[in-house]
Amino acid sequence: MALPISPTPVLKGEDSKRFNLQLVKSSKKRISKKARERGLVLMRAVLKNADV
C-alpha cells in the first residue's frame, strides 16, 4: 500500500527570505547552450514516452 504524500511545508522567517533571494539570483543567471540542449533532449525523451 502506498504512503500518502505529506503536505509541502510553508517557509517562514529567515528561510523564506533566503529562498526568495536565491530565486531572484538564479532567475537572472543564463544557462549555457550545452545545458539548454541537454535539457531539451531530456524533455523530448520524456514527452516521447508519455501517455498523452
N, CA, C, O and CB atoms as a CASP TS submission, in Angstrom:
PFRMAT TS
TARGET T0000
AUTHOR 0000-0000-0000
METHOD Language model
MODEL 1
PARENT N/A
ATOM      1  N   MET     1       0.842  -1.179   0.000  1.00  0.00           N
ATOM      2  CA  MET     1       0.000   0.000   0.000  1.00  0.00           C
ATOM      3  C   MET     1       0.890   1.247   0.000  1.00  0.00           C
ATOM      4  O   MET     1       1.870   1.314   0.742  1.00  0.00           O
ATOM      5  CB  MET     1      -0.959  -0.004   1.223  1.00  0.00           C
ATOM      6  N   ALA     2       0.554   2.206  -0.813  1.00  0.00           N
ATOM      7  CA  ALA     2       1.357   3.421  -0.948  1.00  0.00           C
ATOM      8  C   ALA     2       1.165   4.341   0.249  1.00  0.00           C
ATOM      9  O   ALA     2       0.096   4.383   0.859  1.00  0.00           O
ATOM     10  CB  ALA     2       0.998   4.158  -2.239  1.00  0.00           C
ATOM     11  N   LEU     3       2.213   5.070   0.568  1.00  0.00           N
ATOM     12  CA  LEU     3       2.131   6.051   1.643  1.00  0.00           C
ATOM     13  C   LEU     3       1.554   7.352   1.097  1.00  0.00           C
ATOM     14  O   LEU     3       1.872   7.745  -0.026  1.00  0.00           O
ATOM     15  CB  LEU     3       3.525   6.292   2.281  1.00  0.00           C
ATOM     16  N   PRO     4       0.710   8.025   1.877  1.00  0.00           N
ATOM     17  CA  PRO     4       0.170   9.297   1.398  1.00  0.00           C
ATOM     18  C   PRO     4       1.263  10.356   1.312  1.00  0.00           C
ATOM     19  O   PRO     4       2.232  10.326   2.070  1.00  0.00           O
ATOM     20  CB  PRO     4      -0.960   9.780   2.315  1.00  0.00           C
ATOM     21  N   ILE     5       1.098  11.276   0.394  1.00  0.00           N
ATOM     22  CA  ILE     5       2.062  12.358   0.223  1.00  0.00           C
ATOM     23  C   ILE     5       1.805  13.398   1.303  1.00  0.00           C
ATOM     24  O   ILE     5       0.674  13.850   1.484  1.00  0.00           O
ATOM     25  CB  ILE     5       1.963  12.991  -1.203  1.00  0.00           C
ATOM     26  N   SER     6       2.849  13.773   2.013  1.00  0.00           N
ATOM     27  CA  SER     6       2.681  14.775   3.066  1.00  0.00           C
ATOM     28  C   SER     6       2.622  16.167   2.452  1.00  0.00           C
ATOM     29  O   SER     6       3.180  16.402   1.380  1.00  0.00           O
ATOM     30  CB  SER     6       3.830  14.687   4.097  1.00  0.00           C
ATOM     31  N   PRO     7       1.945  17.093   3.132  1.00  0.00           N
ATOM     32  CA  PRO     7       1.832  18.451   2.587  1.00  0.00           C
ATOM     33  C   PRO     7       3.186  19.149   2.517  1.00  0.00           C
ATOM     34  O   PRO     7       4.085  18.871   3.310  1.00  0.00           O
ATOM     35  CB  PRO     7       0.870  19.280   3.433  1.00  0.00           C
ATOM     36  N   THR     8       3.313  20.050   1.566  1.00  0.00           N
ATOM     37  CA  THR     8       4.534  20.831   1.411  1.00  0.00           C
ATOM     38  C   THR     8       4.641  21.833   2.556  1.00  0.00           C
ATOM     39  O   THR     8       3.688  22.567   2.815  1.00  0.00           O
ATOM     40  CB  THR     8       4.559  21.557   0.039  1.00  0.00           C
ATOM     41  N   PRO     9       5.776  21.880   3.242  1.00  0.00           N
ATOM     42  CA  PRO     9       5.907  22.820   4.349  1.00  0.00           C
ATOM     43  C   PRO     9       5.932  24.272   3.863  1.00  0.00           C
ATOM     44  O   PRO     9       6.392  24.560   2.758  1.00  0.00           O
ATOM     45  CB  PRO     9       7.171  22.515   5.144  1.00  0.00           C
ATOM     46  N   VAL    10       5.439  25.165   4.692  1.00  0.00           N
ATOM     47  CA  VAL    10       5.419  26.587   4.375  1.00  0.00           C
ATOM     48  C   VAL    10       6.686  27.218   4.936  1.00  0.00           C
ATOM     49  O   VAL    10       7.014  27.033   6.108  1.00  0.00           O
ATOM     50  CB  VAL    10       4.139  27.281   4.949  1.00  0.00           C
ATOM     51  N   LEU    11       7.394  27.963   4.094  1.00  0.00           N
ATOM     52  CA  LEU    11       8.608  28.637   4.543  1.00  0.00           C
ATOM     53  C   LEU    11       8.233  29.925   5.263  1.00  0.00           C
ATOM     54  O   LEU    11       7.366  30.677   4.818  1.00  0.00           O
ATOM     55  CB  LEU    11       9.555  28.931   3.349  1.00  0.00           C
ATOM     56  N   LYS    12       8.906  30.161   6.388  1.00  0.00           N
ATOM     57  CA  LYS    12       8.641  31.370   7.168  1.00  0.00           C
ATOM     58  C   LYS    12       9.956  31.983   7.616  1.00  0.00           C
ATOM     59  O   LYS    12      10.980  31.303   7.671  1.00  0.00           O
ATOM     60  CB  LYS    12       7.742  31.059   8.390  1.00  0.00           C
ATOM     61  N   GLY    13       9.925  33.256   7.932  1.00  0.00           N
ATOM     62  CA  GLY    13      11.073  33.941   8.528  1.00  0.00           C
ATOM     63  C   GLY    13      12.303  33.956   7.641  1.00  0.00           C
ATOM     64  O   GLY    13      12.225  34.258   6.450  1.00  0.00           O
ATOM     65  N   GLU    14      13.458  33.619   8.245  1.00  0.00           N
ATOM     66  CA  GLU    14      14.747  33.653   7.545  1.00  0.00           C
ATOM     67  C   GLU    14      14.795  32.667   6.388  1.00  0.00           C
ATOM     68  O   GLU    14      15.399  32.956   5.355  1.00  0.00           O
ATOM     69  CB  GLU    14      15.878  33.355   8.515  1.00  0.00           C
ATOM     70  N   ASP    15      14.163  31.504   6.548  1.00  0.00           N
ATOM     71  CA  ASP    15      14.142  30.515   5.462  1.00  0.00           C
ATOM     72  C   ASP    15      13.439  31.080   4.235  1.00  0.00           C
ATOM     73  O   ASP    15      13.885  30.878   3.106  1.00  0.00           O
ATOM     74  CB  ASP    15      13.445  29.219   5.920  1.00  0.00           C
ATOM     75  N   SER    16      12.345  31.784   4.460  1.00  0.00           N
ATOM     76  CA  SER    16      11.596  32.389   3.360  1.00  0.00           C
ATOM     77  C   SER    16      12.421  33.470   2.663  1.00  0.00           C
ATOM     78  O   SER    16      12.445  33.542   1.434  1.00  0.00           O
ATOM     79  CB  SER    16      10.276  32.981   3.876  1.00  0.00           C
ATOM     80  N   LYS    17      13.090  34.302   3.443  1.00  0.00           N
ATOM     81  CA  LYS    17      13.926  35.371   2.879  1.00  0.00           C
ATOM     82  C   LYS    17      15.057  34.780   2.038  1.00  0.00           C
ATOM     83  O   LYS    17      15.320  35.238   0.926  1.00  0.00           O
ATOM     84  CB  LYS    17      14.507  36.260   4.005  1.00  0.00           C
ATOM     85  N   ARG    18      15.724  33.753   2.582  1.00  0.00           N
ATOM     86  CA  ARG    18      16.842  33.123   1.885  1.00  0.00           C
ATOM     87  C   ARG    18      16.360  32.474   0.577  1.00  0.00           C
ATOM     88  O   ARG    18      17.026  32.583  -0.452  1.00  0.00           O
ATOM     89  CB  ARG    18      17.521  32.070   2.796  1.00  0.00           C
ATOM     90  N   PHE    19      15.208  31.804   0.622  1.00  0.00           N
ATOM     91  CA  PHE    19      14.654  31.175  -0.579  1.00  0.00           C
ATOM     92  C   PHE    19      14.355  32.222  -1.645  1.00  0.00           C
ATOM     93  O   PHE    19      14.708  32.043  -2.810  1.00  0.00           O
ATOM     94  CB  PHE    19      13.379  30.387  -0.238  1.00  0.00           C
ATOM     95  N   ASN    20      13.707  33.307  -1.251  1.00  0.00           N
ATOM     96  CA  ASN    20      13.355  34.355  -2.214  1.00  0.00           C
ATOM     97  C   ASN    20      14.595  35.007  -2.818  1.00  0.00           C
ATOM     98  O   ASN    20      14.606  35.304  -4.012  1.00  0.00           O
ATOM     99  CB  ASN    20      12.488  35.419  -1.544  1.00  0.00           C
ATOM    100  N   LEU    21      15.638  35.235  -2.025  1.00  0.00           N
ATOM    101  CA  LEU    21      16.875  35.811  -2.546  1.00  0.00           C
ATOM    102  C   LEU    21      17.529  34.874  -3.564  1.00  0.00           C
ATOM    103  O   LEU    21      17.997  35.317  -4.613  1.00  0.00           O
ATOM    104  CB  LEU    21      17.850  36.109  -1.397  1.00  0.00           C
ATOM    105  N   GLN    22      17.559  33.581  -3.248  1.00  0.00           N
ATOM    106  CA  GLN    22      18.144  32.609  -4.169  1.00  0.00           C
ATOM    107  C   GLN    22      17.322  32.514  -5.451  1.00  0.00           C
ATOM    108  O   GLN    22      17.881  32.335  -6.533  1.00  0.00           O
ATOM    109  CB  GLN    22      18.246  31.231  -3.500  1.00  0.00           C
ATOM    110  N   LEU    23      16.004  32.632  -5.339  1.00  0.00           N
ATOM    111  CA  LEU    23      15.136  32.581  -6.505  1.00  0.00           C
ATOM    112  C   LEU    23      15.403  33.759  -7.435  1.00  0.00           C
ATOM    113  O   LEU    23      15.506  33.581  -8.648  1.00  0.00           O
ATOM    114  CB  LEU    23      13.671  32.566  -6.076  1.00  0.00           C
ATOM    115  N   VAL    24      15.513  34.948  -6.881  1.00  0.00           N
ATOM    116  CA  VAL    24      15.790  36.141  -7.686  1.00  0.00           C
ATOM    117  C   VAL    24      17.171  36.040  -8.326  1.00  0.00           C
ATOM    118  O   VAL    24      17.339  36.342  -9.508  1.00  0.00           O
ATOM    119  CB  VAL    24      15.695  37.418  -6.820  1.00  0.00           C
ATOM    120  N   LYS    25      18.157  35.613  -7.536  1.00  0.00           N
ATOM    121  CA  LYS    25      19.532  35.497  -8.023  1.00  0.00           C
ATOM    122  C   LYS    25      19.631  34.486  -9.173  1.00  0.00           C
ATOM    123  O   LYS    25      20.293  34.745 -10.178  1.00  0.00           O
ATOM    124  CB  LYS    25      20.471  35.085  -6.875  1.00  0.00           C
ATOM    125  N   SER    26      18.973  33.339  -9.018  1.00  0.00           N
ATOM    126  CA  SER    26      19.066  32.303 -10.049  1.00  0.00           C
ATOM    127  C   SER    26      18.252  32.651 -11.290  1.00  0.00           C
ATOM    128  O   SER    26      18.568  32.180 -12.382  1.00  0.00           O
ATOM    129  CB  SER    26      18.600  30.970  -9.491  1.00  0.00           C
ATOM    130  N   SER    27      17.211  33.469 -11.141  1.00  0.00           N
ATOM    131  CA  SER    27      16.405  33.815 -12.305  1.00  0.00           C
ATOM    132  C   SER    27      17.157  34.741 -13.260  1.00  0.00           C
ATOM    133  O   SER    27      16.793  34.854 -14.431  1.00  0.00           O
ATOM    134  CB  SER    27      15.105  34.469 -11.862  1.00  0.00           C
ATOM    135  N   LYS    28      18.198  35.399 -12.767  1.00  0.00           N
ATOM    136  CA  LYS    28      18.980  36.303 -13.607  1.00  0.00           C
ATOM    137  C   LYS    28      20.140  35.594 -14.306  1.00  0.00           C
ATOM    138  O   LYS    28      20.754  36.147 -15.219  1.00  0.00           O
ATOM    139  CB  LYS    28      19.512  37.449 -12.773  1.00  0.00           C
ATOM    140  N   LYS    29      20.440  34.348 -13.863  1.00  0.00           N
ATOM    141  CA  LYS    29      21.541  33.599 -14.461  1.00  0.00           C
ATOM    142  C   LYS    29      21.110  33.011 -15.793  1.00  0.00           C
ATOM    143  O   LYS    29      19.986  32.531 -15.942  1.00  0.00           O
ATOM    144  CB  LYS    29      22.024  32.486 -13.515  1.00  0.00           C
ATOM    145  N   ARG    30      22.004  33.056 -16.745  1.00  0.00           N
ATOM    146  CA  ARG    30      21.743  32.438 -18.040  1.00  0.00           C
ATOM    147  C   ARG    30      22.422  31.078 -18.052  1.00  0.00           C
ATOM    148  O   ARG    30      23.488  30.895 -17.464  1.00  0.00           O
ATOM    149  CB  ARG    30      22.250  33.336 -19.220  1.00  0.00           C
ATOM    150  N   ILE    31      21.790  30.130 -18.728  1.00  0.00           N
ATOM    151  CA  ILE    31      22.392  28.809 -18.820  1.00  0.00           C
ATOM    152  C   ILE    31      23.162  28.709 -20.135  1.00  0.00           C
ATOM    153  O   ILE    31      22.896  29.441 -21.089  1.00  0.00           O
ATOM    154  CB  ILE    31      21.312  27.693 -18.718  1.00  0.00           C
ATOM    155  N   SER    32      24.109  27.796 -20.158  1.00  0.00           N
ATOM    156  CA  SER    32      24.912  27.624 -21.363  1.00  0.00           C
ATOM    157  C   SER    32      24.081  26.931 -22.445  1.00  0.00           C
ATOM    158  O   SER    32      23.069  26.291 -22.161  1.00  0.00           O
ATOM    159  CB  SER    32      26.194  26.811 -21.055  1.00  0.00           C
ATOM    160  N   LYS    33      24.528  27.074 -23.676  1.00  0.00           N
ATOM    161  CA  LYS    33      23.832  26.423 -24.790  1.00  0.00           C
ATOM    162  C   LYS    33      23.874  24.906 -24.632  1.00  0.00           C
ATOM    163  O   LYS    33      22.924  24.207 -24.984  1.00  0.00           O
ATOM    164  CB  LYS    33      24.460  26.836 -26.140  1.00  0.00           C
ATOM    165  N   LYS    34      24.989  24.410 -24.096  1.00  0.00           N
ATOM    166  CA  LYS    34      25.131  22.970 -23.896  1.00  0.00           C
ATOM    167  C   LYS    34      24.113  22.463 -22.861  1.00  0.00           C
ATOM    168  O   LYS    34      23.494  21.419 -23.064  1.00  0.00           O
ATOM    169  CB  LYS    34      26.570  22.629 -23.446  1.00  0.00           C
ATOM    170  N   ALA    35      23.944  23.187 -21.774  1.00  0.00           N
ATOM    171  CA  ALA    35      22.985  22.796 -20.736  1.00  0.00           C
ATOM    172  C   ALA    35      21.558  22.887 -21.261  1.00  0.00           C
ATOM    173  O   ALA    35      20.723  22.039 -20.946  1.00  0.00           O
ATOM    174  CB  ALA    35      23.147  23.681 -19.485  1.00  0.00           C
ATOM    175  N   ARG    36      21.279  23.905 -22.056  1.00  0.00           N
ATOM    176  CA  ARG    36      19.939  24.067 -22.635  1.00  0.00           C
ATOM    177  C   ARG    36      19.629  22.913 -23.573  1.00  0.00           C
ATOM    178  O   ARG    36      18.533  22.355 -23.527  1.00  0.00           O
ATOM    179  CB  ARG    36      19.825  25.411 -23.388  1.00  0.00           C
ATOM    180  N   GLU    37      20.573  22.552 -24.413  1.00  0.00           N
ATOM    181  CA  GLU    37      20.365  21.454 -25.350  1.00  0.00           C
ATOM    182  C   GLU    37      20.165  20.133 -24.607  1.00  0.00           C
ATOM    183  O   GLU    37      19.323  19.323 -24.996  1.00  0.00           O
ATOM    184  CB  GLU    37      21.552  21.346 -26.316  1.00  0.00           C
ATOM    185  N   ARG    38      20.929  19.917 -23.552  1.00  0.00           N
ATOM    186  CA  ARG    38      20.786  18.706 -22.747  1.00  0.00           C
ATOM    187  C   ARG    38      19.373  18.631 -22.152  1.00  0.00           C
ATOM    188  O   ARG    38      18.765  17.561 -22.124  1.00  0.00           O
ATOM    189  CB  ARG    38      21.854  18.672 -21.619  1.00  0.00           C
ATOM    190  N   GLY    39      18.857  19.763 -21.681  1.00  0.00           N
ATOM    191  CA  GLY    39      17.509  19.814 -21.136  1.00  0.00           C
ATOM    192  C   GLY    39      16.449  19.531 -22.181  1.00  0.00           C
ATOM    193  O   GLY    39      15.472  18.833 -21.911  1.00  0.00           O
ATOM    194  N   LEU    40      16.642  20.073 -23.378  1.00  0.00           N
ATOM    195  CA  LEU    40      15.692  19.828 -24.460  1.00  0.00           C
ATOM    196  C   LEU    40      15.670  18.360 -24.872  1.00  0.00           C
ATOM    197  O   LEU    40      14.607  17.800 -25.138  1.00  0.00           O
ATOM    198  CB  LEU    40      16.030  20.697 -25.662  1.00  0.00           C
ATOM    199  N   VAL    41      16.841  17.744 -24.925  1.00  0.00           N
ATOM    200  CA  VAL    41      16.916  16.319 -25.286  1.00  0.00           C
ATOM    201  C   VAL    41      16.174  15.486 -24.242  1.00  0.00           C
ATOM    202  O   VAL    41      15.428  14.570 -24.589  1.00  0.00           O
ATOM    203  CB  VAL    41      18.402  15.849 -25.402  1.00  0.00           C
ATOM    204  N   LEU    42      16.377  15.803 -22.975  1.00  0.00           N
ATOM    205  CA  LEU    42      15.703  15.082 -21.902  1.00  0.00           C
ATOM    206  C   LEU    42      14.192  15.290 -21.970  1.00  0.00           C
ATOM    207  O   LEU    42      13.427  14.337 -21.822  1.00  0.00           O
ATOM    208  CB  LEU    42      16.239  15.532 -20.537  1.00  0.00           C
ATOM    209  N   MET    43      13.761  16.523 -22.193  1.00  0.00           N
ATOM    210  CA  MET    43      12.336  16.821 -22.290  1.00  0.00           C
ATOM    211  C   MET    43      11.699  16.055 -23.440  1.00  0.00           C
ATOM    212  O   MET    43      10.617  15.487 -23.285  1.00  0.00           O
ATOM    213  CB  MET    43      12.114  18.324 -22.470  1.00  0.00           C
ATOM    214  N   ARG    44      12.350  16.035 -24.573  1.00  0.00           N
ATOM    215  CA  ARG    44      11.804  15.317 -25.730  1.00  0.00           C
ATOM    216  C   ARG    44      11.698  13.820 -25.453  1.00  0.00           C
ATOM    217  O   ARG    44      10.733  13.180 -25.869  1.00  0.00           O
ATOM    218  CB  ARG    44      12.675  15.559 -26.969  1.00  0.00           C
ATOM    219  N   ALA    45      12.681  13.260 -24.757  1.00  0.00           N
ATOM    220  CA  ALA    45      12.647  11.841 -24.427  1.00  0.00           C
ATOM    221  C   ALA    45      11.487  11.532 -23.485  1.00  0.00           C
ATOM    222  O   ALA    45      10.816  10.512 -23.639  1.00  0.00           O
ATOM    223  CB  ALA    45      13.975  11.407 -23.797  1.00  0.00           C
ATOM    224  N   VAL    46      11.254  12.397 -22.525  1.00  0.00           N
ATOM    225  CA  VAL    46      10.140  12.192 -21.591  1.00  0.00           C
ATOM    226  C   VAL    46       8.808  12.288 -22.313  1.00  0.00           C
ATOM    227  O   VAL    46       7.929  11.447 -22.129  1.00  0.00           O
ATOM    228  CB  VAL    46      10.194  13.217 -20.448  1.00  0.00           C
ATOM    229  N   LEU    47       8.665  13.319 -23.135  1.00  0.00           N
ATOM    230  CA  LEU    47       7.410  13.513 -23.862  1.00  0.00           C
ATOM    231  C   LEU    47       7.163  12.393 -24.866  1.00  0.00           C
ATOM    232  O   LEU    47       6.015  12.021 -25.111  1.00  0.00           O
ATOM    233  CB  LEU    47       7.418  14.859 -24.578  1.00  0.00           C
ATOM    234  N   LYS    48       8.212  11.864 -25.438  1.00  0.00           N
ATOM    235  CA  LYS    48       8.087  10.780 -26.408  1.00  0.00           C
ATOM    236  C   LYS    48       7.473   9.539 -25.752  1.00  0.00           C
ATOM    237  O   LYS    48       6.698   8.810 -26.370  1.00  0.00           O
ATOM    238  CB  LYS    48       9.464  10.439 -27.017  1.00  0.00           C
ATOM    239  N   ASN    49       7.840   9.318 -24.480  1.00  0.00           N
ATOM    240  CA  ASN    49       7.364   8.136 -23.768  1.00  0.00           C
ATOM    241  C   ASN    49       6.100   8.390 -22.943  1.00  0.00           C
ATOM    242  O   ASN    49       5.609   7.485 -22.269  1.00  0.00           O
ATOM    243  CB  ASN    49       8.451   7.623 -22.868  1.00  0.00           C
ATOM    244  N   ALA    50       5.579   9.600 -22.994  1.00  0.00           N
ATOM    245  CA  ALA    50       4.379   9.942 -22.199  1.00  0.00           C
ATOM    246  C   ALA    50       3.131   9.380 -22.847  1.00  0.00           C
ATOM    247  O   ALA    50       3.025   9.296 -24.071  1.00  0.00           O
ATOM    248  CB  ALA    50       4.241  11.472 -22.038  1.00  0.00           C
ATOM    249  N   ASP    51       2.200   9.003 -22.010  1.00  0.00           N
ATOM    250  CA  ASP    51       0.889   8.525 -22.487  1.00  0.00           C
ATOM    251  C   ASP    51      -0.040   9.723 -22.567  1.00  0.00           C
ATOM    252  O   ASP    51      -0.676  10.102 -21.583  1.00  0.00           O
ATOM    253  CB  ASP    51       0.290   7.408 -21.539  1.00  0.00           C
ATOM    254  N   VAL    52      -0.108  10.314 -23.754  1.00  0.00           N
ATOM    255  CA  VAL    52      -0.952  11.505 -23.936  1.00  0.00           C
ATOM    256  C   VAL    52      -2.181  11.144 -24.708  1.00  0.00           C
ATOM    257  O   VAL    52      -3.022  12.005 -24.968  1.00  0.00           O
ATOM    258  CB  VAL    52      -0.193  12.625 -24.653  1.00  0.00           C
TER
END
